Amino acid sequence: MSYNMENQQRTTLRKCLTECDKGAELKVVRVNAGHRAKRRLANLGIVPGSIIRKQRSAPFRGPLQLIVKGSSIVIGRGLADKVIVECRDDSCAF
Protein backbone atom coordinates (compact mmCIF):
# COMPACT_ATOMS: atom_id res chain seq x y z
CA MET A 1 0.00 0.00 0.00
CA SER A 2 1.17 3.49 -0.61
CA TYR A 3 0.42 6.67 1.27
CA ASN A 4 -0.08 10.11 -0.17
CA MET A 5 1.67 12.43 2.30
CA GLU A 6 -0.01 15.64 1.07
CA ASN A 7 -3.55 14.81 2.07
CA GLN A 8 -2.85 11.77 4.30
CA GLN A 9 -5.19 9.53 2.28
CA ARG A 10 -4.42 5.86 1.98
CA THR A 11 -4.45 4.55 -1.57
CA THR A 12 -4.60 0.89 -2.50
CA LEU A 13 -3.34 -0.46 -5.79
CA ARG A 14 -5.20 -3.24 -7.54
CA LYS A 15 -4.08 -5.80 -10.08
CA CYS A 16 -5.02 -9.20 -11.40
CA LEU A 17 -4.23 -12.30 -9.39
CA THR A 18 -1.65 -13.59 -11.87
CA GLU A 19 0.53 -10.49 -11.32
CA CYS A 20 0.82 -10.90 -7.53
CA ASP A 21 3.80 -12.33 -5.70
CA LYS A 22 3.88 -15.80 -4.21
CA GLY A 23 2.84 -15.83 -0.56
CA ALA A 24 0.92 -12.56 -0.75
CA GLU A 25 -2.30 -12.23 1.23
CA LEU A 26 -4.91 -10.66 -1.03
CA LYS A 27 -8.47 -9.39 -0.89
CA VAL A 28 -10.68 -10.07 -3.90
CA VAL A 29 -12.09 -6.78 -5.19
CA ARG A 30 -13.82 -7.76 -8.41
CA VAL A 31 -14.25 -10.64 -10.85
CA ASN A 32 -14.22 -9.51 -14.49
CA ALA A 33 -15.89 -12.54 -16.02
CA GLY A 34 -19.11 -13.88 -17.41
CA HIS A 35 -21.83 -15.55 -15.40
CA ARG A 36 -20.46 -19.08 -15.74
CA ALA A 37 -16.90 -18.15 -14.70
CA LYS A 38 -18.19 -16.07 -11.77
CA ARG A 39 -20.29 -19.01 -10.59
CA ARG A 40 -17.30 -21.38 -10.85
CA LEU A 41 -15.12 -19.01 -8.82
CA ALA A 42 -17.90 -18.45 -6.27
CA ASN A 43 -18.20 -22.21 -5.79
CA LEU A 44 -14.48 -22.20 -4.94
CA GLY A 45 -14.92 -19.34 -2.46
CA ILE A 46 -13.44 -16.61 -4.66
CA VAL A 47 -15.92 -13.75 -4.42
CA PRO A 48 -15.49 -10.01 -3.80
CA GLY A 49 -14.44 -9.47 -0.20
CA SER A 50 -12.87 -12.89 0.31
CA ILE A 51 -9.27 -13.22 1.53
CA ILE A 52 -6.95 -15.51 -0.42
CA ARG A 53 -3.25 -16.35 -0.39
CA LYS A 54 -1.29 -17.15 -3.54
CA GLN A 55 0.80 -20.23 -2.78
CA ARG A 56 2.53 -20.79 -6.09
CA SER A 57 2.33 -20.32 -9.80
CA ALA A 58 3.26 -23.03 -12.29
CA PRO A 59 5.72 -22.04 -15.03
CA PHE A 60 4.85 -21.53 -18.68
CA ARG A 61 1.43 -19.97 -18.00
CA GLY A 62 0.35 -22.94 -15.91
CA PRO A 63 -2.24 -22.95 -13.11
CA LEU A 64 -2.05 -21.11 -9.77
CA GLN A 65 -2.33 -22.73 -6.36
CA LEU A 66 -4.28 -20.67 -3.82
CA ILE A 67 -5.39 -20.95 -0.21
CA VAL A 68 -9.06 -19.98 0.14
CA LYS A 69 -10.79 -20.30 3.52
CA GLY A 70 -8.10 -22.73 4.69
CA SER A 71 -8.38 -25.00 1.64
CA SER A 72 -5.83 -25.39 -1.13
CA ILE A 73 -7.29 -25.00 -4.62
CA VAL A 74 -5.86 -24.74 -8.13
CA ILE A 75 -7.28 -22.56 -10.89
CA GLY A 76 -6.16 -22.02 -14.45
CA ARG A 77 -4.29 -18.88 -15.39
CA GLY A 78 -7.07 -17.74 -17.74
CA LEU A 79 -9.56 -17.75 -14.88
CA ALA A 80 -7.04 -16.15 -12.50
CA ASP A 81 -6.53 -13.30 -14.98
CA LYS A 82 -10.17 -12.31 -14.38
CA VAL A 83 -9.76 -11.91 -10.60
CA ILE A 84 -8.85 -8.36 -9.46
CA VAL A 85 -7.25 -8.17 -6.01
CA GLU A 86 -5.63 -5.73 -3.62
CA CYS A 87 -2.79 -6.55 -1.26
CA ARG A 88 -3.57 -6.88 2.45
CA ASP A 89 -0.03 -6.76 3.85
CA ASP A 90 2.76 -4.24 3.48
CA SER A 91 5.21 -6.82 2.13
CA CYS A 92 3.31 -7.04 -1.15
CA ALA A 93 5.22 -5.35 -3.95
CA PHE A 94 2.82 -3.52 -6.25
KOLPARO-966382 format. One line per field, with one value per residue (C-alpha): x, y, z; chain; residue number from 0. Coordinates in nm, 4 decimals, m for minus. Example, Ala and Ser with C-alpha at 12.3 -4.5 7.8 and 13.67 -1.06 7.14 Angstrom:
# residues 2
u: [1.2300:1.3670]
v: [m0.4500:m0.1060]
w: [0.7800:0.7140]
cadena: [A:A]
num: [0:1]
This chain:
# residues 94
u: [0.0000:0.1170:0.0415:m0.0077:0.1667:m0.0006:m0.3550:m0.2853:m0.5186:m0.4422:m0.4453:m0.4605:m0.3337:m0.5202:m0.4083:m0.5018:m0.4234:m0.1649:0.0533:0.0820:0.3804:0.3883:0.2843:0.0922:m0.2305:m0.4911:m0.8471:m1.0685:m1.2092:m1.3815:m1.4245:m1.4220:m1.5890:m1.9110:m2.1832:m2.0459:m1.6900:m1.8187:m2.0286:m1.7299:m1.5118:m1.7904:m1.8198:m1.4476:m1.4924:m1.3442:m1.5923:m1.5488:m1.4440:m1.2869:m0.9273:m0.6954:m0.3252:m0.1291:0.0802:0.2533:0.2334:0.3264:0.5722:0.4848:0.1434:0.0345:m0.2237:m0.2052:m0.2326:m0.4281:m0.5391:m0.9063:m1.0793:m0.8102:m0.8376:m0.5831:m0.7290:m0.5856:m0.7280:m0.6163:m0.4292:m0.7072:m0.9561:m0.7040:m0.6528:m1.0165:m0.9757:m0.8853:m0.7253:m0.5627:m0.2793:m0.3566:m0.0033:0.2757:0.5210:0.3305:0.5225:0.2823]
v: [0.0000:0.3493:0.6666:1.0112:1.2434:1.5643:1.4806:1.1766:0.9531:0.5862:0.4545:0.0888:m0.0459:m0.3236:m0.5798:m0.9204:m1.2301:m1.3589:m1.0487:m1.0901:m1.2331:m1.5803:m1.5833:m1.2556:m1.2228:m1.0664:m0.9393:m1.0071:m0.6783:m0.7761:m1.0640:m0.9508:m1.2539:m1.3875:m1.5547:m1.9083:m1.8147:m1.6074:m1.9008:m2.1380:m1.9010:m1.8446:m2.2209:m2.2205:m1.9339:m1.6611:m1.3751:m1.0010:m0.9468:m1.2893:m1.3217:m1.5508:m1.6348:m1.7150:m2.0234:m2.0789:m2.0316:m2.3031:m2.2036:m2.1530:m1.9969:m2.2943:m2.2951:m2.1108:m2.2727:m2.0668:m2.0947:m1.9978:m2.0305:m2.2732:m2.5002:m2.5392:m2.4997:m2.4745:m2.2562:m2.2020:m1.8881:m1.7741:m1.7752:m1.6152:m1.3299:m1.2309:m1.1905:m0.8363:m0.8167:m0.5730:m0.6551:m0.6880:m0.6760:m0.4236:m0.6818:m0.7043:m0.5349:m0.3522]
w: [0.0000:m0.0614:0.1273:m0.0169:0.2300:0.1068:0.2072:0.4298:0.2276:0.1981:m0.1574:m0.2500:m0.5786:m0.7543:m1.0079:m1.1395:m0.9388:m1.1866:m1.1319:m0.7533:m0.5704:m0.4210:m0.0556:m0.0748:0.1231:m0.1028:m0.0887:m0.3901:m0.5188:m0.8415:m1.0850:m1.4495:m1.6021:m1.7415:m1.5396:m1.5744:m1.4697:m1.1766:m1.0594:m1.0849:m0.8823:m0.6275:m0.5790:m0.4945:m0.2455:m0.4661:m0.4419:m0.3805:m0.0200:0.0313:0.1528:m0.0424:m0.0388:m0.3539:m0.2776:m0.6087:m0.9803:m1.2288:m1.5025:m1.8684:m1.8000:m1.5906:m1.3105:m0.9767:m0.6360:m0.3817:m0.0208:0.0138:0.3520:0.4686:0.1642:m0.1130:m0.4624:m0.8126:m1.0889:m1.4453:m1.5390:m1.7738:m1.4881:m1.2498:m1.4984:m1.4381:m1.0597:m0.9464:m0.6011:m0.3617:m0.1256:0.2454:0.3852:0.3482:0.2130:m0.1154:m0.3951:m0.6249]
cadena: [A:A:A:A:A:A:A:A:A:A:A:A:A:A:A:A:A:A:A:A:A:A:A:A:A:A:A:A:A:A:A:A:A:A:A:A:A:A:A:A:A:A:A:A:A:A:A:A:A:A:A:A:A:A:A:A:A:A:A:A:A:A:A:A:A:A:A:A:A:A:A:A:A:A:A:A:A:A:A:A:A:A:A:A:A:A:A:A:A:A:A:A:A:A]
num: [0:1:2:3:4:5:6:7:8:9:10:11:12:13:14:15:16:17:18:19:20:21:22:23:24:25:26:27:28:29:30:31:32:33:34:35:36:37:38:39:40:41:42:43:44:45:46:47:48:49:50:51:52:53:54:55:56:57:58:59:60:61:62:63:64:65:66:67:68:69:70:71:72:73:74:75:76:77:78:79:80:81:82:83:84:85:86:87:88:89:90:91:92:93]
